[in-house]
Amino acid sequence: MVKGSQKFDTFVVALLGLTMLVGSWTSSAWGQTLHEGANCPSINLKLAPIPSSVQNLTPTVVTTLTVPQKALVAQIEVDAAPIRYTTDGTTPVATTTGMLVFNTASAPAFFILCGQSMTTFKMLQESAGAKVSVLYYGMP
């Protein structure tokens, strides 16, 4: 059952296409709760940002993530230019291979990774100037 502010969070997740990576993402006054979904471990836990875990990346070449040991989820923001990414370990190729994350300088794109997909994630900018910020979540 979805209540109050959770409806908005669930709508945002669906709107951004995150449901393919996460079953449902809801918020509460105590932090984030992740419910199991595709590619995610079977967890139903309160999550909190991992201190000092923010990564700011410029994927001019194929780039992977440095996942903190206690990370369960990664929130990814793509800004300024689009990227292509894969989560199966294959190498993305600009204009041809991988999922395209399209954005503009005034409207960044967000998505969530969890489980094994964090360690097999690879990205490459689709056009010059892409900036990617990653924030990791784990147990509080």
SULZI-V343597 format. One record per pair of residues at least 12 apart in sequence whose ideal C-beta (glycine too) atoms are under 8 Angstrom apart, sorted by the first residue. I is the first residue (numbers start at 1). J is the second residue. Records with the same first field share a line. If there is no record, write none. Layout:
BEGIN
I: J  J
END
This chain:
BEGIN
2: 26
5: 27
6: 26  27  28
9: 25  26  27
10: 24  25  26
13: 25  112
16: 109  110  111
17: 111
18: 110  111  112
19: 37
20: 38
21: 37  38  39  40  111  112  113  114  117
22: 34  35  37  38  40  73  112  114
23: 35  36  37  38  40
24: 37
25: 112
28: 46
30: 46
31: 46  47  48  140
32: 46  47  48  73  137
33: 45  46  47
34: 47  72  73  114  137
37: 114
39: 87  113  114  115  116  117
40: 73  114  115
41: 72  114  115
43: 72
45: 72  139
46: 139  140
47: 72  73  137  138  139  140
48: 137  138  139  140
49: 135  136  137
50: 68  70  71  136  137  138
53: 68  71  134  135  136
54: 133  134  135
55: 132  133  134
56: 131  132  133
57: 123  131  132  133  134
58: 125  130  131  132
59: 83  123  124  125  130  132
60: 125  128
61: 124
62: 91  92  122  123  124
63: 122  123  124  132
64: 121  122  123
65: 113  118  119  121  134
67: 118  119  136
68: 136  138
70: 138  139
71: 118  136  137  138
72: 114  115  137  138  139
73: 112  113  114  118  136  137  138
74: 112  113  114  118  121  134  135  136  137
75: 110  112  134  135  136  137
76: 110  111  112  113  132  133  134
77: 108  109  110  132  133  134
78: 101  103  108  109  110  111  130  131  132
79: 103  105  108  130  131  132  133
80: 103  105  108  129  130  131
81: 103  125  126  127  128  129  130  131
82: 100  101  102  103  109  125  126  127  130
83: 100  101  123  124  125  126  130  132
84: 97  98  99  100  101  123  124  126
85: 98  99  101  121  122  123  124
86: 98  99  120  121  122
87: 113  117  120  121
88: 120
89: 120  122
90: 122
91: 122  124
92: 122  123  124
93: 124
94: 124  125  126  127
95: 126
98: 122  123  124
100: 126
102: 126
END
